[in-house]
Amino acid sequence: MFDIEDEAVNIGISVGIAMAPINGTRPDQILRNADLALYRAKADGRSVYRFFESQMDSDARERRMLEVELRDALKNNELELYYQPLVSAADRRPMGFEALIRWNHPIRGLVPPAEFIPLAERSSLIVEIGDWTIEQACRAAASWPTGLTVAVNMSAKHFRISDIAQVVKKSLTKSGLESNRLEIEITEGLLMENPDEVTVKLAEIRDLGVILAMDDFGTGYSSLSYLLKFPFDKIKIDKSFIDASTQEPAARDILKAIASLAKTLNLRITAEGVETADQADFLSGIACHQLQGFYFSPPLDSIDMPRYLLANVPTREAEVRAEVESVLMKRRASLGARPRTGLAARPIGN
């Protein structure tokens, strides 16, 4: 990390290595194989080096094939959104859902986003997929009971190269969804490149009334400074902290500090990756607002989603029925407790 004009700048490097004559005898072969090794280094977490291996060549061919198939996925309606509930930390009732994209490949089956999103980001496909995701999420949320929100995690590349405010505005208009029911999540990595341009785009989105959230909070180098520079409404605590909180007191102390910071900055908190009752109780105790994870529900497909809504989200009709029942019960209790008037019953007749 370097301090440049009072700004903390983190610079990392990934290296791919190919050596002649083992990995090729021509310059173009060596460069190509070094590039494959570099791609592996980036895939393994960046800031590392990797030597070329023959397996990388076959992996590259498979990626190219998958990229060709991904281009047809949108046309063939193979992409689908799953929705994972965001529940209230206070009463565990659903407050909204996060939209998670899946690819139903006709041969490979369900392809996780970790495999195909990086492919899409290497081309303009990420813009088409990102636009489609926002539009579909808004359309789905518009059909849910009033008040439930939908959160969409944005690719950094999609955010940078598209007119994202117009994409969001168009999706809200077409779906009829209220703007305050849409949440846009971005990661810290996006903020580290062209922060001035990002600030303008974030302001345009917020002017629409959309909620802005910083995802994976606490995993980067400058999360705290970004909370002051950018107009966030909400932070999402990374799953790694939730996992560690089960065994490590230091992780619990960090979570308490995050909760205190969020309260000071008037930010809401969502904790993701909750898998146990102990984690849920602890996070509720430190004043997190929302909880998300398999402890409450896995991501729901188009079949399970309506069932979940019926079972966990009361409709207006159900709420009215419950209110009426409550009034009747109070009235019966009141009549049952009313003191007698002193009049005796008389037999009918004589």
C-alpha positions as CSV (number, residue, x, y, z in Angstrom):
1,M,0.0,0.0,0.0
2,F,1.3,3.5,-0.9
3,D,0.3,6.9,0.5
4,I,-0.1,9.2,-2.6
5,E,-1.3,12.7,-1.9
6,D,-2.9,11.6,1.4
7,E,-4.8,8.8,-0.4
8,A,-4.1,5.2,0.5
9,V,-3.5,3.3,-2.8
10,N,-3.1,-0.5,-2.9
11,I,-1.1,-1.9,-5.8
12,G,-1.0,-5.6,-6.5
13,I,0.6,-7.7,-9.2
14,S,-0.1,-11.2,-10.7
15,V,2.5,-13.0,-12.7
16,G,2.2,-15.8,-15.3
17,I,5.3,-17.6,-16.3
18,A,6.1,-19.7,-19.3
19,M,9.6,-20.9,-20.1
20,A,11.2,-22.0,-23.4
21,P,11.7,-24.6,-24.8
22,I,9.5,-26.5,-22.3
23,N,6.4,-24.4,-22.8
24,G,7.0,-23.5,-26.5
25,T,9.7,-22.7,-29.0
26,R,8.1,-19.7,-30.8
27,P,7.5,-16.3,-29.2
28,D,3.8,-16.4,-29.8
29,Q,3.5,-19.8,-28.1
30,I,5.5,-18.6,-25.0
31,L,3.4,-15.4,-24.7
32,R,0.1,-17.3,-25.1
33,N,1.1,-19.9,-22.4
34,A,2.4,-17.1,-20.1
35,D,-1.0,-15.4,-20.5
36,L,-2.8,-18.7,-19.6
37,A,-0.6,-18.9,-16.5
38,L,-1.5,-15.3,-15.7
39,Y,-5.2,-16.0,-16.0
40,R,-4.7,-18.9,-13.5
41,A,-2.8,-16.6,-11.1
42,K,-5.8,-14.1,-11.2
43,A,-8.3,-16.9,-10.7
44,D,-6.4,-18.1,-7.7
45,G,-6.8,-14.8,-5.9
46,R,-4.4,-12.4,-7.6
47,S,-1.1,-11.1,-6.2
48,V,0.5,-14.5,-6.8
49,Y,2.5,-16.1,-9.6
50,R,1.8,-19.3,-11.5
51,F,3.9,-21.4,-13.9
52,F,2.3,-22.7,-17.1
53,E,0.9,-26.2,-17.0
54,S,-0.5,-28.3,-19.9
55,Q,-3.8,-28.6,-18.1
56,M,-4.2,-24.8,-18.4
57,D,-4.5,-25.2,-22.2
58,S,-7.4,-27.7,-22.0
59,D,-9.0,-25.4,-19.3
60,A,-8.8,-22.5,-21.7
61,R,-10.4,-24.5,-24.5
62,E,-13.3,-25.4,-22.2
63,R,-13.7,-21.8,-21.1
64,R,-13.9,-20.7,-24.8
65,M,-16.6,-23.3,-25.4
66,L,-18.5,-22.2,-22.3
67,E,-18.3,-18.6,-23.4
68,V,-19.8,-19.5,-26.8
69,E,-22.7,-21.3,-25.1
70,L,-23.2,-18.4,-22.6
71,R,-23.9,-16.1,-25.6
72,D,-26.9,-18.3,-26.4
73,A,-28.0,-18.7,-22.8
74,L,-29.9,-15.4,-22.8
75,K,-31.6,-16.1,-26.1
76,N,-32.6,-19.5,-25.0
77,N,-34.0,-18.4,-21.6
78,E,-31.4,-20.6,-19.7
79,L,-30.6,-17.9,-17.1
80,E,-32.8,-17.8,-14.0
81,L,-32.9,-15.8,-10.8
82,Y,-33.1,-17.4,-7.4
83,Y,-34.0,-15.4,-4.3
84,Q,-32.6,-15.7,-0.8
85,P,-34.6,-14.2,2.0
86,L,-33.3,-11.2,4.1
87,V,-35.1,-11.5,7.4
88,S,-35.5,-9.1,10.3
89,A,-33.1,-9.6,13.1
90,A,-35.8,-8.6,15.5
91,D,-38.6,-11.0,14.6
92,R,-37.1,-13.1,11.8
93,R,-39.8,-12.2,9.4
94,P,-38.8,-11.6,5.7
95,M,-38.0,-8.1,4.8
96,G,-36.8,-8.8,1.3
97,F,-34.7,-11.0,-0.9
98,E,-31.4,-11.0,-2.7
99,A,-31.5,-11.9,-6.4
100,L,-28.9,-14.6,-7.3
101,I,-28.3,-15.6,-10.9
102,R,-28.1,-19.2,-12.0
103,W,-27.5,-20.8,-15.4
104,N,-29.5,-23.8,-16.3
105,H,-27.3,-25.4,-18.9
106,P,-29.0,-28.0,-21.0
107,I,-26.2,-30.5,-20.6
108,R,-24.0,-29.4,-17.7
109,G,-27.0,-28.7,-15.4
110,L,-26.9,-25.8,-12.9
111,V,-23.7,-23.8,-13.5
112,P,-22.8,-21.6,-10.5
113,P,-22.1,-17.9,-11.1
114,A,-18.5,-18.3,-10.0
115,E,-17.9,-20.2,-13.2
116,F,-19.7,-18.1,-15.8
117,I,-19.7,-14.5,-14.5
118,P,-15.9,-14.2,-14.9
119,L,-16.4,-15.4,-18.5
120,A,-19.1,-12.8,-19.0
121,E,-16.9,-10.0,-17.5
122,R,-14.2,-10.7,-20.1
123,S,-16.6,-9.6,-22.8
124,S,-19.6,-7.4,-23.3
125,L,-21.9,-10.2,-22.2
126,I,-21.7,-8.9,-18.6
127,V,-23.7,-5.8,-19.7
128,E,-26.5,-7.9,-21.2
129,I,-26.6,-10.2,-18.3
130,G,-26.5,-7.4,-15.8
131,D,-29.2,-5.4,-17.5
132,W,-31.4,-8.6,-17.7
133,T,-30.8,-9.3,-14.0
134,I,-31.9,-5.9,-12.8
135,E,-35.0,-5.9,-15.0
136,Q,-36.1,-9.4,-14.0
137,A,-35.5,-8.7,-10.3
138,C,-37.6,-5.6,-10.5
139,R,-40.4,-7.4,-12.3
140,A,-40.4,-10.2,-9.8
141,A,-40.4,-7.9,-6.8
142,A,-43.3,-5.9,-8.2
143,S,-45.5,-9.0,-7.8
144,W,-44.5,-9.6,-4.2
145,P,-46.4,-8.3,-1.2
146,T,-46.0,-4.6,-0.6
147,G,-42.9,-3.6,1.4
148,L,-40.6,-6.5,0.4
149,T,-37.3,-5.4,-1.2
150,V,-35.1,-6.9,-3.8
151,A,-31.3,-6.6,-3.7
152,V,-29.1,-7.0,-6.8
153,N,-25.3,-7.4,-6.6
154,M,-23.7,-5.6,-9.5
155,S,-20.6,-6.6,-11.4
156,A,-17.9,-3.9,-11.3
157,K,-17.4,-4.0,-15.0
158,H,-21.1,-3.7,-15.7
159,F,-21.3,-0.7,-13.4
160,R,-18.3,1.0,-15.1
161,I,-19.1,0.6,-18.8
162,S,-22.9,1.1,-18.8
163,D,-25.2,4.0,-18.0
164,I,-26.3,2.2,-14.9
165,A,-28.7,4.9,-13.7
166,Q,-30.7,4.7,-16.9
167,V,-30.7,0.9,-16.7
168,V,-32.2,1.1,-13.2
169,K,-34.7,3.8,-14.1
170,K,-35.9,1.9,-17.1
171,S,-36.3,-1.3,-15.1
172,L,-38.3,0.5,-12.4
173,T,-40.5,2.2,-14.9
174,K,-41.3,-1.0,-16.9
175,S,-42.0,-3.1,-13.7
176,G,-43.8,-0.4,-11.7
177,L,-41.7,-1.2,-8.7
178,E,-41.3,1.6,-6.1
179,S,-37.7,2.7,-6.2
180,N,-37.2,2.3,-2.4
181,R,-37.8,-1.4,-2.8
182,L,-34.7,-1.9,-5.0
183,E,-31.3,-2.2,-3.4
184,I,-28.1,-2.0,-5.5
185,E,-25.0,-3.7,-4.0
186,I,-21.5,-3.0,-5.0
187,T,-18.1,-4.2,-3.7
188,E,-15.2,-2.1,-2.6
189,G,-13.1,-3.1,-5.6
190,L,-15.3,-0.9,-7.8
191,L,-14.6,2.1,-5.6
192,M,-10.9,1.8,-6.0
193,E,-10.9,2.6,-9.7
194,N,-12.0,6.1,-10.9
195,P,-13.7,7.0,-7.6
196,D,-14.9,10.4,-9.0
197,E,-16.8,8.7,-11.8
198,V,-18.2,6.1,-9.4
199,T,-19.4,8.8,-7.1
200,V,-21.3,10.5,-9.8
201,K,-23.0,7.3,-10.9
202,L,-23.9,6.3,-7.3
203,A,-25.4,9.8,-6.7
204,E,-27.5,9.4,-9.9
205,I,-28.8,6.0,-8.6
206,R,-29.6,7.4,-5.2
207,D,-31.4,10.3,-6.7
208,L,-33.9,7.8,-8.1
209,G,-34.7,6.7,-4.5
210,V,-32.8,3.4,-4.7
211,I,-31.0,2.0,-1.7
212,L,-27.2,1.6,-2.0
213,A,-25.3,-1.1,-0.1
214,M,-21.6,-1.9,0.2
215,D,-21.2,-5.7,-0.1
216,D,-18.5,-7.8,1.6
217,F,-17.8,-5.1,4.1
218,G,-14.6,-5.5,6.0
219,T,-12.7,-7.5,3.5
220,G,-11.0,-4.6,1.7
221,Y,-8.3,-2.1,2.7
222,S,-10.2,1.1,2.8
223,S,-13.8,0.3,3.7
224,L,-14.0,2.8,6.5
225,S,-12.9,5.7,4.3
226,Y,-15.3,4.7,1.5
227,L,-18.2,5.0,4.0
228,L,-17.5,8.6,4.4
229,K,-16.9,9.4,0.7
230,F,-19.8,7.5,-0.9
231,P,-23.5,7.8,-0.2
232,F,-24.2,4.3,1.2
233,D,-27.4,3.5,3.0
234,K,-26.4,0.0,4.1
235,I,-23.5,-2.4,4.6
236,K,-23.4,-6.1,4.3
237,I,-21.0,-7.9,6.6
238,D,-18.9,-10.5,4.8
239,K,-19.6,-14.2,5.6
240,S,-16.0,-14.8,6.7
241,F,-16.7,-12.7,9.8
242,I,-19.8,-14.6,10.6
243,D,-18.1,-17.9,10.2
244,A,-15.2,-16.8,12.5
245,S,-17.5,-15.4,15.2
246,T,-18.4,-18.9,16.2
247,Q,-14.9,-19.7,17.5
248,E,-12.9,-16.5,17.7
249,P,-13.6,-13.8,20.3
250,A,-11.7,-11.3,18.1
251,A,-14.2,-11.8,15.3
252,R,-17.1,-11.1,17.6
253,D,-15.4,-7.9,18.9
254,I,-14.9,-6.8,15.2
255,L,-18.6,-7.4,14.5
256,K,-19.5,-5.3,17.6
257,A,-17.3,-2.5,16.4
258,I,-18.9,-2.6,12.9
259,A,-22.3,-2.4,14.5
260,S,-21.3,0.6,16.6
261,L,-19.8,2.3,13.6
262,A,-22.9,1.7,11.5
263,K,-25.1,3.2,14.3
264,T,-22.9,6.3,14.4
265,L,-23.1,6.7,10.6
266,N,-26.9,5.9,10.5
267,L,-26.3,2.8,8.3
268,R,-28.3,-0.3,8.3
269,I,-26.5,-3.7,8.6
270,T,-27.2,-7.0,6.9
271,A,-25.1,-10.0,8.0
272,E,-24.8,-12.7,5.3
273,G,-23.9,-16.3,5.7
274,V,-25.8,-17.0,8.9
275,E,-25.9,-20.8,9.4
276,T,-26.6,-21.4,13.1
277,A,-29.0,-20.2,15.8
278,D,-26.1,-19.0,18.0
279,Q,-24.9,-16.8,15.1
280,A,-28.4,-15.4,14.6
281,D,-28.9,-14.6,18.3
282,F,-25.5,-12.9,18.6
283,L,-26.0,-10.8,15.5
284,S,-29.5,-9.8,16.7
285,G,-27.9,-8.9,20.1
286,I,-25.4,-6.4,18.6
287,A,-28.2,-4.6,16.6
288,C,-27.8,-6.0,13.1
289,H,-31.0,-5.1,11.1
290,Q,-31.2,-8.0,8.7
291,L,-29.9,-11.6,8.6
292,Q,-29.3,-13.8,5.5
293,G,-28.2,-17.4,5.2
294,F,-29.0,-21.0,5.0
295,Y,-30.2,-21.0,8.7
296,F,-33.3,-19.2,7.4
297,S,-33.5,-20.4,3.8
298,P,-31.5,-21.4,0.8
299,P,-31.9,-19.4,-2.4
300,L,-35.4,-20.1,-3.8
301,D,-36.3,-20.9,-7.4
302,S,-39.5,-20.0,-9.2
303,I,-41.3,-23.0,-7.7
304,D,-40.3,-22.7,-4.1
305,M,-40.6,-18.9,-4.0
306,P,-44.4,-18.7,-4.0
307,R,-44.6,-21.4,-1.3
308,Y,-42.2,-19.5,0.9
309,L,-44.2,-16.3,0.5
310,L,-47.4,-18.0,1.4
311,A,-45.9,-19.6,4.4
312,N,-43.9,-16.7,5.8
313,V,-45.4,-13.4,4.5
314,P,-49.0,-12.7,5.6
315,T,-51.2,-11.3,2.9
316,R,-53.4,-8.3,3.6
317,E,-56.4,-10.6,3.8
318,A,-54.7,-12.7,6.4
319,E,-53.7,-9.6,8.3
320,V,-57.3,-8.4,8.3
321,R,-58.6,-11.8,9.4
322,A,-56.0,-11.8,12.3
323,E,-57.1,-8.3,13.3
324,V,-60.8,-9.3,13.4
325,E,-60.0,-12.4,15.4
326,S,-58.1,-10.3,17.9
327,V,-60.9,-7.8,18.3
328,L,-63.5,-10.7,18.8
329,M,-61.3,-12.4,21.3
330,K,-60.9,-9.2,23.3
331,R,-64.7,-8.6,23.1
332,R,-65.4,-12.1,24.3
333,A,-63.0,-11.7,27.2
334,S,-64.6,-8.4,28.1
335,L,-68.1,-9.9,28.1
336,G,-66.9,-12.9,30.1
337,A,-65.4,-10.6,32.8
338,R,-68.4,-8.2,33.0
339,P,-70.0,-8.2,36.5
340,R,-73.5,-9.6,36.9
341,T,-76.5,-7.2,37.2
342,G,-78.2,-8.9,40.1
343,L,-81.3,-9.9,38.1
344,A,-82.5,-13.5,38.6
345,A,-83.7,-15.7,35.8
346,R,-87.5,-16.4,35.8
347,P,-89.1,-19.5,34.4
348,I,-91.2,-19.0,31.4
349,G,-94.9,-19.5,31.9
350,N,-96.6,-19.3,35.3
